Amino acid sequence: MSKVDVTSFKPPKSIVIVDVPPMRYVANIGVILPVLQGFHYSPKADPFFVPELHVNAKGDYITQGFNSGLVVASSSPAQGGVPLGAGIAGGMIVGGILQASADDTQQKSRQFDATVRQRLPKLDMGAEFVAALKQGLEAKGVAVSVTRDAAAEAPRLRWARYNKDLMPVPADDLDRYPAVDADVLMQISPIAYYMAPGPLNAYRRNTTVCVALFNGRTKAFLGMQTFSFSGFNPGLAYNRYESLLEDLDNAAPGLRDSLLALVPKVVDVATGRAVD
């Protein structure tokens, strides 16, 4: 896994944060592992961000098609997941019943994002994460600004790319985005969702943030590192999708809280402090 070498740059006095589009609220059956190298800033992560984004003249988000047929990170092998019946002898009736039940629940969960937004319209975990990150950096004496020039698209590495080994290297084309007048340009790819590894497992929070740092003036790639939330709250573990919905007033903010718990690590690495 790649890490930021904090000895390769001086602690910045100024940082520009690249804003992200609204994050999608996801409840998934099947193993999806955003912590793996090459997941963030790639098409694999796109289902965790709201599709069909538009930004109006005022810079406000206008979202359409929350449920426009997007297949949220599936448990099928084609989507990079683990088959729901894995470990159960092929052809067994029990396996078929579990698969059918899981498929039905997975269909219902496509409405999870719309349900959260309808019930908790003021909750915006991505915006709250960026605001907390800005506040945390400013508390360290860093001048911070936020650019929304890529707010209408899922996060992609700006001045870097993945090589064949899925390691980040400098991009071939550096001209798509101009340099910024700041010591560091910071990209973030936050993902927070509920995952049940299989149909017999509970939904639990799975939260990661991948940070990519660049020299804002020269566009030099400084490094990238992924941080994972490791806290466990038994009150936010749900054996049934229906239970997750019934406790949505706590469950959805719980995703936001797991993201905010990673802010100190992101602040530390961005300001030149090594973090494991």
BALOBA-1460 file (C-alpha; in Angstrom, 3 decimals):
// residues 276
<rec num="1" residu="m" x="0.000" y="0.000" z="0.000"/>
<rec num="2" residu="s" x="1.251" y="3.447" z="-0.866"/>
<rec num="3" residu="k" x="1.996" y="5.961" z="1.882"/>
<rec num="4" residu="v" x="2.820" y="9.630" z="1.950"/>
<rec num="5" residu="d" x="6.515" y="10.258" z="2.605"/>
<rec num="6" residu="v" x="6.199" y="13.311" z="4.815"/>
<rec num="7" residu="t" x="9.956" y="13.917" z="4.602"/>
<rec num="8" residu="s" x="9.589" y="14.717" z="0.893"/>
<rec num="9" residu="f" x="7.947" y="18.097" z="1.476"/>
<rec num="10" residu="k" x="8.004" y="20.919" z="3.995"/>
<rec num="11" residu="p" x="4.979" y="21.398" z="6.257"/>
<rec num="12" residu="p" x="2.688" y="23.520" z="4.113"/>
<rec num="13" residu="k" x="1.532" y="27.005" z="4.978"/>
<rec num="14" residu="s" x="-1.273" y="26.866" z="2.427"/>
<rec num="15" residu="i" x="-3.464" y="24.033" z="1.078"/>
<rec num="16" residu="v" x="-6.149" y="23.850" z="-1.577"/>
<rec num="17" residu="i" x="-8.681" y="21.048" z="-1.030"/>
<rec num="18" residu="v" x="-10.434" y="19.638" z="-4.087"/>
<rec num="19" residu="d" x="-14.102" y="19.281" z="-3.175"/>
<rec num="20" residu="v" x="-15.995" y="16.064" z="-3.898"/>
<rec num="21" residu="p" x="-19.490" y="15.487" z="-5.285"/>
<rec num="22" residu="p" x="-22.251" y="14.423" z="-2.885"/>
<rec num="23" residu="m" x="-21.562" y="11.008" z="-1.436"/>
<rec num="24" residu="r" x="-24.085" y="8.261" z="-2.049"/>
<rec num="25" residu="y" x="-25.636" y="6.401" z="0.888"/>
<rec num="26" residu="v" x="-25.099" y="2.703" z="0.231"/>
<rec num="27" residu="a" x="-26.126" y="-0.517" z="1.996"/>
<rec num="28" residu="n" x="-24.562" y="-3.527" z="0.300"/>
<rec num="29" residu="i" x="-24.496" y="-7.313" z="0.705"/>
<rec num="30" residu="g" x="-21.156" y="-8.665" z="-0.454"/>
<rec num="31" residu="v" x="-17.508" y="-7.886" z="0.188"/>
<rec num="32" residu="i" x="-16.299" y="-4.649" z="-1.390"/>
<rec num="33" residu="l" x="-12.884" y="-3.469" z="-0.203"/>
<rec num="34" residu="p" x="-12.144" y="0.202" z="-0.923"/>
<rec num="35" residu="v" x="-8.993" y="-0.129" z="1.182"/>
<rec num="36" residu="l" x="-7.326" y="-2.087" z="-1.632"/>
<rec num="37" residu="q" x="-4.743" y="-0.311" z="-3.739"/>
<rec num="38" residu="g" x="-6.221" y="1.183" z="-6.893"/>
<rec num="39" residu="f" x="-9.855" y="1.290" z="-5.716"/>
<rec num="40" residu="h" x="-10.146" y="4.976" z="-4.840"/>
<rec num="41" residu="y" x="-10.041" y="7.465" z="-7.717"/>
<rec num="42" residu="s" x="-11.116" y="4.737" z="-10.144"/>
<rec num="43" residu="p" x="-14.423" y="3.661" z="-11.751"/>
<rec num="44" residu="k" x="-14.730" y="1.033" z="-8.999"/>
<rec num="45" residu="a" x="-15.501" y="3.843" z="-6.538"/>
<rec num="46" residu="d" x="-18.000" y="5.687" z="-8.729"/>
<rec num="47" residu="p" x="-21.139" y="3.979" z="-7.290"/>
<rec num="48" residu="f" x="-20.367" y="5.631" z="-3.951"/>
<rec num="49" residu="f" x="-20.967" y="9.064" z="-5.419"/>
<rec num="50" residu="v" x="-24.247" y="10.479" z="-6.675"/>
<rec num="51" residu="p" x="-24.642" y="10.026" z="-10.430"/>
<rec num="52" residu="e" x="-25.827" y="12.556" z="-12.993"/>
<rec num="53" residu="l" x="-24.448" y="15.571" z="-11.166"/>
<rec num="54" residu="h" x="-24.983" y="19.113" z="-12.276"/>
<rec num="55" residu="v" x="-23.823" y="22.354" z="-10.694"/>
<rec num="56" residu="n" x="-25.901" y="25.471" z="-11.254"/>
<rec num="57" residu="a" x="-24.644" y="29.031" z="-11.724"/>
<rec num="58" residu="k" x="-24.589" y="29.609" z="-7.968"/>
<rec num="59" residu="g" x="-22.379" y="26.584" z="-7.412"/>
<rec num="60" residu="d" x="-25.145" y="24.641" z="-5.673"/>
<rec num="61" residu="y" x="-25.432" y="20.930" z="-6.220"/>
<rec num="62" residu="i" x="-28.363" y="19.772" z="-8.314"/>
<rec num="63" residu="t" x="-28.703" y="16.007" z="-8.298"/>
<rec num="64" residu="q" x="-30.867" y="13.903" z="-10.537"/>
<rec num="65" residu="g" x="-31.514" y="10.212" z="-10.878"/>
<rec num="66" residu="f" x="-30.645" y="8.951" z="-7.425"/>
<rec num="67" residu="n" x="-32.164" y="5.656" z="-8.550"/>
<rec num="68" residu="s" x="-31.714" y="5.863" z="-12.298"/>
<rec num="69" residu="g" x="-30.755" y="2.236" z="-12.708"/>
<rec num="70" residu="l" x="-27.303" y="2.551" z="-11.164"/>
<rec num="71" residu="v" x="-26.244" y="-0.826" z="-9.844"/>
<rec num="72" residu="v" x="-24.705" y="-0.094" z="-6.476"/>
<rec num="73" residu="a" x="-21.487" y="-2.018" z="-5.790"/>
<rec num="74" residu="s" x="-22.797" y="-5.491" z="-6.382"/>
<rec num="75" residu="s" x="-21.847" y="-8.733" z="-4.735"/>
<rec num="76" residu="s" x="-21.367" y="-10.416" z="-8.110"/>
<rec num="77" residu="p" x="-17.855" y="-11.335" z="-9.272"/>
<rec num="78" residu="a" x="-18.306" y="-9.031" z="-12.269"/>
<rec num="79" residu="q" x="-18.562" y="-6.084" z="-9.882"/>
<rec num="80" residu="g" x="-15.484" y="-7.088" z="-7.935"/>
<rec num="81" residu="g" x="-17.335" y="-8.651" z="-5.037"/>
<rec num="82" residu="v" x="-17.667" y="-12.083" z="-3.450"/>
<rec num="83" residu="p" x="-20.573" y="-14.301" z="-4.569"/>
<rec num="84" residu="l" x="-23.272" y="-14.282" z="-1.925"/>
<rec num="85" residu="g" x="-23.364" y="-18.045" z="-1.766"/>
<rec num="86" residu="a" x="-19.609" y="-18.475" z="-1.428"/>
<rec num="87" residu="g" x="-18.726" y="-21.399" z="0.817"/>
<rec num="88" residu="i" x="-22.058" y="-23.173" z="0.319"/>
<rec num="89" residu="a" x="-21.982" y="-26.300" z="-1.802"/>
<rec num="90" residu="g" x="-23.234" y="-25.591" z="-5.299"/>
<rec num="91" residu="g" x="-26.792" y="-26.587" z="-5.971"/>
<rec num="92" residu="m" x="-27.839" y="-26.867" z="-2.356"/>
<rec num="93" residu="i" x="-31.366" y="-25.657" z="-1.661"/>
<rec num="94" residu="v" x="-30.206" y="-23.628" z="1.334"/>
<rec num="95" residu="g" x="-27.716" y="-21.790" z="-0.849"/>
<rec num="96" residu="g" x="-30.427" y="-21.013" z="-3.384"/>
<rec num="97" residu="i" x="-32.775" y="-19.671" z="-0.723"/>
<rec num="98" residu="l" x="-30.058" y="-17.483" z="0.766"/>
<rec num="99" residu="q" x="-29.123" y="-16.199" z="-2.659"/>
<rec num="100" residu="a" x="-32.718" y="-15.375" z="-3.548"/>
<rec num="101" residu="s" x="-33.279" y="-13.603" z="-0.245"/>
<rec num="102" residu="a" x="-30.051" y="-11.632" z="-0.592"/>
<rec num="103" residu="d" x="-30.893" y="-10.649" z="-4.161"/>
<rec num="104" residu="d" x="-34.306" y="-9.395" z="-3.024"/>
<rec num="105" residu="t" x="-32.740" y="-7.353" z="-0.226"/>
<rec num="106" residu="q" x="-30.122" y="-5.990" z="-2.601"/>
<rec num="107" residu="q" x="-32.883" y="-4.776" z="-4.908"/>
<rec num="108" residu="k" x="-34.620" y="-3.032" z="-2.008"/>
<rec num="109" residu="s" x="-31.381" y="-1.396" z="-0.911"/>
<rec num="110" residu="r" x="-31.101" y="0.452" z="-4.208"/>
<rec num="111" residu="q" x="-33.537" y="2.889" z="-2.611"/>
<rec num="112" residu="f" x="-31.292" y="3.417" z="0.423"/>
<rec num="113" residu="d" x="-29.778" y="6.664" z="-0.852"/>
<rec num="114" residu="a" x="-33.157" y="8.169" z="-1.705"/>
<rec num="115" residu="t" x="-34.598" y="7.050" z="1.637"/>
<rec num="116" residu="v" x="-31.787" y="8.691" z="3.613"/>
<rec num="117" residu="r" x="-32.085" y="11.947" z="1.687"/>
<rec num="118" residu="q" x="-35.850" y="12.036" z="2.113"/>
<rec num="119" residu="r" x="-35.761" y="11.381" z="5.836"/>
<rec num="120" residu="l" x="-32.609" y="13.364" z="6.650"/>
<rec num="121" residu="p" x="-32.421" y="16.127" z="4.021"/>
<rec num="122" residu="k" x="-29.919" y="18.202" z="6.007"/>
<rec num="123" residu="l" x="-27.399" y="15.391" z="6.346"/>
<rec num="124" residu="d" x="-24.468" y="15.732" z="3.927"/>
<rec num="125" residu="m" x="-21.574" y="13.632" z="5.146"/>
<rec num="126" residu="g" x="-19.232" y="14.677" z="2.352"/>
<rec num="127" residu="a" x="-19.733" y="18.391" z="2.912"/>
<rec num="128" residu="e" x="-19.384" y="17.979" z="6.670"/>
<rec num="129" residu="f" x="-16.154" y="16.019" z="6.182"/>
<rec num="130" residu="v" x="-14.637" y="18.730" z="3.981"/>
<rec num="131" residu="a" x="-15.707" y="21.443" z="6.443"/>
<rec num="132" residu="a" x="-14.170" y="19.555" z="9.381"/>
<rec num="133" residu="l" x="-10.988" y="18.950" z="7.409"/>
<rec num="134" residu="k" x="-10.699" y="22.644" z="6.582"/>
<rec num="135" residu="q" x="-11.264" y="23.576" z="10.219"/>
<rec num="136" residu="g" x="-8.691" y="21.030" z="11.405"/>
<rec num="137" residu="l" x="-6.037" y="22.321" z="9.009"/>
<rec num="138" residu="e" x="-6.737" y="25.935" z="9.917"/>
<rec num="139" residu="a" x="-6.310" y="25.023" z="13.575"/>
<rec num="140" residu="k" x="-2.752" y="24.003" z="12.642"/>
<rec num="141" residu="g" x="-2.120" y="27.449" z="11.188"/>
<rec num="142" residu="v" x="-2.597" y="26.453" z="7.541"/>
<rec num="143" residu="a" x="-4.378" y="28.794" z="5.124"/>
<rec num="144" residu="v" x="-7.042" y="26.661" z="3.423"/>
<rec num="145" residu="s" x="-9.282" y="27.151" z="0.422"/>
<rec num="146" residu="v" x="-11.640" y="24.721" z="-1.312"/>
<rec num="147" residu="t" x="-11.960" y="24.434" z="-5.075"/>
<rec num="148" residu="r" x="-15.098" y="23.014" z="-6.660"/>
<rec num="149" residu="d" x="-13.764" y="22.828" z="-10.203"/>
<rec num="150" residu="a" x="-14.293" y="19.061" z="-10.256"/>
<rec num="151" residu="a" x="-17.430" y="18.907" z="-8.120"/>
<rec num="152" residu="a" x="-19.539" y="17.503" z="-10.937"/>
<rec num="153" residu="e" x="-17.553" y="14.306" z="-11.375"/>
<rec num="154" residu="a" x="-16.435" y="11.377" z="-9.272"/>
<rec num="155" residu="p" x="-12.916" y="11.786" z="-7.834"/>
<rec num="156" residu="r" x="-10.018" y="11.076" z="-10.175"/>
<rec num="157" residu="l" x="-6.347" y="11.674" z="-9.543"/>
<rec num="158" residu="r" x="-5.560" y="15.122" z="-10.889"/>
<rec num="159" residu="w" x="-1.862" y="15.051" z="-11.658"/>
<rec num="160" residu="a" x="-1.189" y="11.346" z="-11.164"/>
<rec num="161" residu="r" x="-2.368" y="7.993" z="-12.526"/>
<rec num="162" residu="y" x="-2.184" y="4.314" z="-11.645"/>
<rec num="163" residu="n" x="0.442" y="2.219" z="-13.394"/>
<rec num="164" residu="k" x="-0.017" y="-1.457" z="-14.317"/>
<rec num="165" residu="d" x="0.785" y="-2.430" z="-10.721"/>
<rec num="166" residu="l" x="-1.888" y="-0.048" z="-9.419"/>
<rec num="167" residu="m" x="0.707" y="2.213" z="-7.880"/>
<rec num="168" residu="p" x="0.283" y="5.993" z="-8.264"/>
<rec num="169" residu="v" x="2.793" y="7.682" z="-10.553"/>
<rec num="170" residu="p" x="2.919" y="11.159" z="-12.138"/>
<rec num="171" residu="a" x="0.300" y="11.658" z="-14.857"/>
<rec num="172" residu="d" x="1.219" y="11.724" z="-18.531"/>
<rec num="173" residu="d" x="-0.975" y="14.795" z="-19.119"/>
<rec num="174" residu="l" x="-0.563" y="17.549" z="-16.541"/>
<rec num="175" residu="d" x="-2.356" y="20.283" z="-18.458"/>
<rec num="176" residu="r" x="-6.007" y="19.408" z="-17.820"/>
<rec num="177" residu="y" x="-6.005" y="21.408" z="-14.581"/>
<rec num="178" residu="p" x="-3.900" y="24.516" z="-13.926"/>
<rec num="179" residu="a" x="-1.531" y="24.867" z="-11.002"/>
<rec num="180" residu="v" x="-2.790" y="26.543" z="-7.841"/>
<rec num="181" residu="d" x="-1.179" y="29.208" z="-5.689"/>
<rec num="182" residu="a" x="-0.707" y="26.980" z="-2.650"/>
<rec num="183" residu="d" x="2.025" y="24.824" z="-1.181"/>
<rec num="184" residu="v" x="-0.130" y="21.691" z="-1.422"/>
<rec num="185" residu="l" x="-3.145" y="20.617" z="-3.415"/>
<rec num="186" residu="m" x="-5.067" y="17.906" z="-1.575"/>
<rec num="187" residu="q" x="-7.471" y="15.460" z="-3.155"/>
<rec num="188" residu="i" x="-9.737" y="13.294" z="-1.037"/>
<rec num="189" residu="s" x="-11.813" y="10.255" z="-1.880"/>
<rec num="190" residu="p" x="-14.138" y="9.517" z="1.061"/>
<rec num="191" residu="i" x="-16.236" y="6.336" z="1.064"/>
<rec num="192" residu="a" x="-18.571" y="5.420" z="3.933"/>
<rec num="193" residu="y" x="-21.288" y="2.798" z="3.640"/>
<rec num="194" residu="y" x="-22.955" y="-0.159" z="5.339"/>
<rec num="195" residu="m" x="-21.684" y="-3.576" z="4.289"/>
<rec num="196" residu="a" x="-22.920" y="-7.047" z="5.151"/>
<rec num="197" residu="p" x="-20.230" y="-9.500" z="3.958"/>
<rec num="198" residu="g" x="-22.896" y="-12.141" z="3.299"/>
<rec num="199" residu="p" x="-26.625" y="-12.748" z="3.709"/>
<rec num="200" residu="l" x="-26.116" y="-14.126" z="7.229"/>
<rec num="201" residu="n" x="-23.898" y="-11.245" z="8.388"/>
<rec num="202" residu="a" x="-24.802" y="-7.923" z="9.969"/>
<rec num="203" residu="y" x="-24.527" y="-4.591" z="8.191"/>
<rec num="204" residu="r" x="-21.624" y="-2.613" z="9.643"/>
<rec num="205" residu="r" x="-19.878" y="0.599" z="8.726"/>
<rec num="206" residu="n" x="-17.049" y="0.393" z="6.222"/>
<rec num="207" residu="t" x="-15.295" y="3.743" z="5.938"/>
<rec num="208" residu="t" x="-12.098" y="4.800" z="4.202"/>
<rec num="209" residu="v" x="-10.567" y="8.048" z="3.008"/>
<rec num="210" residu="c" x="-7.808" y="8.132" z="0.423"/>
<rec num="211" residu="v" x="-5.691" y="11.290" z="0.411"/>
<rec num="212" residu="a" x="-3.537" y="12.359" z="-2.540"/>
<rec num="213" residu="l" x="-1.120" y="15.262" z="-2.140"/>
<rec num="214" residu="f" x="0.553" y="17.363" z="-4.815"/>
<rec num="215" residu="n" x="2.782" y="20.418" z="-4.897"/>
<rec num="216" residu="g" x="0.221" y="23.044" z="-5.841"/>
<rec num="217" residu="r" x="2.618" y="25.132" z="-7.918"/>
<rec num="218" residu="t" x="4.722" y="22.495" z="-9.703"/>
<rec num="219" residu="k" x="2.052" y="19.742" z="-9.810"/>
<rec num="220" residu="a" x="4.616" y="17.256" z="-8.446"/>
<rec num="221" residu="f" x="3.048" y="14.169" z="-6.885"/>
<rec num="222" residu="l" x="3.877" y="14.004" z="-3.167"/>
<rec num="223" residu="g" x="2.140" y="10.773" z="-2.241"/>
<rec num="224" residu="m" x="-1.114" y="9.019" z="-1.511"/>
<rec num="225" residu="q" x="-2.402" y="7.157" z="1.540"/>
<rec num="226" residu="t" x="-5.640" y="5.456" z="2.574"/>
<rec num="227" residu="f" x="-7.015" y="5.644" z="6.108"/>
<rec num="228" residu="s" x="-9.626" y="3.248" z="7.479"/>
<rec num="229" residu="f" x="-12.113" y="3.666" z="10.289"/>
<rec num="230" residu="s" x="-11.642" y="0.858" z="12.820"/>
<rec num="231" residu="g" x="-14.206" y="1.722" z="15.478"/>
<rec num="232" residu="f" x="-17.058" y="-0.668" z="16.216"/>
<rec num="233" residu="n" x="-20.359" y="0.327" z="17.777"/>
<rec num="234" residu="p" x="-22.686" y="-2.648" z="18.398"/>
<rec num="235" residu="g" x="-25.593" y="-0.235" z="18.294"/>
<rec num="236" residu="l" x="-24.781" y="0.450" z="14.640"/>
<rec num="237" residu="a" x="-24.707" y="-3.193" z="13.523"/>
<rec num="238" residu="y" x="-27.885" y="-4.445" z="11.864"/>
<rec num="239" residu="n" x="-28.777" y="-8.073" z="11.207"/>
<rec num="240" residu="r" x="-31.532" y="-7.132" z="8.771"/>
<rec num="241" residu="y" x="-31.894" y="-4.403" z="6.189"/>
<rec num="242" residu="e" x="-35.266" y="-3.525" z="7.705"/>
<rec num="243" residu="s" x="-33.561" y="-2.939" z="11.061"/>
<rec num="244" residu="l" x="-31.131" y="-0.571" z="9.386"/>
<rec num="245" residu="l" x="-34.023" y="1.414" z="7.949"/>
<rec num="246" residu="e" x="-35.875" y="1.485" z="11.268"/>
<rec num="247" residu="d" x="-32.824" y="3.045" z="12.935"/>
<rec num="248" residu="l" x="-31.960" y="5.358" z="10.071"/>
<rec num="249" residu="d" x="-31.930" y="8.466" z="12.286"/>
<rec num="250" residu="n" x="-28.903" y="6.967" z="14.026"/>
<rec num="251" residu="a" x="-27.481" y="4.762" z="11.278"/>
<rec num="252" residu="a" x="-27.007" y="7.447" z="8.625"/>
<rec num="253" residu="p" x="-25.349" y="10.006" z="10.953"/>
<rec num="254" residu="g" x="-23.180" y="7.111" z="12.138"/>
<rec num="255" residu="l" x="-21.623" y="7.007" z="8.670"/>
<rec num="256" residu="r" x="-20.896" y="10.724" z="8.906"/>
<rec num="257" residu="d" x="-19.318" y="10.244" z="12.330"/>
<rec num="258" residu="s" x="-17.031" y="7.490" z="11.051"/>
<rec num="259" residu="l" x="-15.734" y="9.870" z="8.402"/>
<rec num="260" residu="l" x="-15.180" y="12.674" z="10.871"/>
<rec num="261" residu="a" x="-13.165" y="10.289" z="13.051"/>
<rec num="262" residu="l" x="-10.560" y="10.141" z="10.260"/>
<rec num="263" residu="v" x="-10.093" y="13.914" z="10.030"/>
<rec num="264" residu="p" x="-7.166" y="14.071" z="12.534"/>
<rec num="265" residu="k" x="-5.163" y="11.490" z="10.528"/>
<rec num="266" residu="v" x="-5.742" y="13.341" z="7.278"/>
<rec num="267" residu="v" x="-4.749" y="16.639" z="8.898"/>
<rec num="268" residu="d" x="-1.570" y="15.104" z="10.320"/>
<rec num="269" residu="v" x="-0.328" y="13.622" z="7.053"/>
<rec num="270" residu="a" x="-1.183" y="16.773" z="5.107"/>
<rec num="271" residu="t" x="0.833" y="18.881" z="7.517"/>
<rec num="272" residu="g" x="3.902" y="16.651" z="7.416"/>
<rec num="273" residu="r" x="3.321" y="14.254" z="10.308"/>
<rec num="274" residu="a" x="3.786" y="10.558" z="9.586"/>
<rec num="275" residu="v" x="0.658" y="8.468" z="10.159"/>
<rec num="276" residu="d" x="0.343" y="4.683" z="9.944"/>
